[in-house]
Amino acid sequence: MKINYHRQIQAYEAQRVNLSDAVRDELYAKREANRNRLKANLPERIRIKEFIAQGSMAIRTTVQEADGDYDIDDGVLFDGESLVGSIIGLFNLSSDEVREMVCEALRNEKFGRQPEIIGNCVRVFYAEGYHVDVPSFRIYDAGTSGERQEFAGKDGWRASDPTEINRWFESRVSKLNRIQEDAGSQFRRMIRLLKRFARSRGKQWNMPNGLKLTMLADECFERSAERDDKAFYFLLDNLNKRLASSLVVYNRAQTISDRDQLTKSDEDSSMVQLRQYVWEALTKLAVLWEERCTHDSARDAWEWVFQTSNFFYEFALCDANQSATVLR
């Protein structure tokens, strides 16, 4: 790769892709308010073991959204023995009853739109455009060899480990950092950049969700010391080969049980489009390997990939102005 575009890519990721501290703190505050409201409004007999941050916020791969539509996943783990009905307490609450109970406890007269049960979760809506999804879990025999955890889905209770993906991801990052300094952090940056690429055309593209993209990034990530531009190119190149052989994505965090298939079929429309646009991106980036490649052609190629609204052009202007100042 003739033109080193590491500084530009890393600056773009830090300024336009990664979530800012201010937005992250605001989202955390909303999450904490939800937790407090839930604890205050649940029946006294119901015992919460803990809250479990999930999704991209938990593993720090959330990206900036122009419309503020952030999806915060915050699971609640109940003591299973406390999830019984109010009469005599002999009958266990069904998964539907638990979700209805959580939904009612999260209501607030100040909300313009009250919480709703959406699929497997209770969703809390905010005027700013984002929302908090609250899935429910229960645990029995905690801390013993017989411990079991279950998820309250729309189709009933089913075995599930709410911290499985978090543990798997942090272990992956730690292992990469032991191999090479910053490799784990680069892995995180590549996931965020892949998400940005997938969302760069808004609703024009039908792209896989963040979990599928994270699993694909784990399969295809290839570290490149101090070169985020190369690392992202290699990620796309490996992803192109991967999607040419199969469009099925599995949950790689499941290392003990059989892995769940995250795609509905072997030809999901979003996966078909991802394969097409990854190939197109590599076609655009091919100029980076040509001897005649210039800074302008490299900039145009990266601009097409991420649709940065001239971030790279402005970065070049800033560099030129700083150089002129030094010369003067």
Secondary structure, 3 states (H helix, E strand, C coil): CCCCCHHHHHHHHHHHHECCHHHHHHHHHHHHHHHHHHHHHCCCCCCEEEEEEEHHHHHCCCECCCCCCCEEEEEEEEEHHHCECCCCCCCECCHHHHHHHHHHHCCCCCCCCCCEEECCEEEEECCCCCEEEECEEEEECCCCCCCEEEEEECCEEEECCCCHHHHHHHHHHHHHHHHCCCHHHHHHHHHHHHHHHHHCCHHHCCCCCHHHHHHHHHHHCCCCCCCHHHHHHHHHHHHHHHHHHCCCCECCCCCCCCCCECCCCCCCHHHHHHHHHHHHHHHHHHHHHCCCCCHHHHHHHHHHHHCCCCHHHHHHHHHHHHHHHHHC
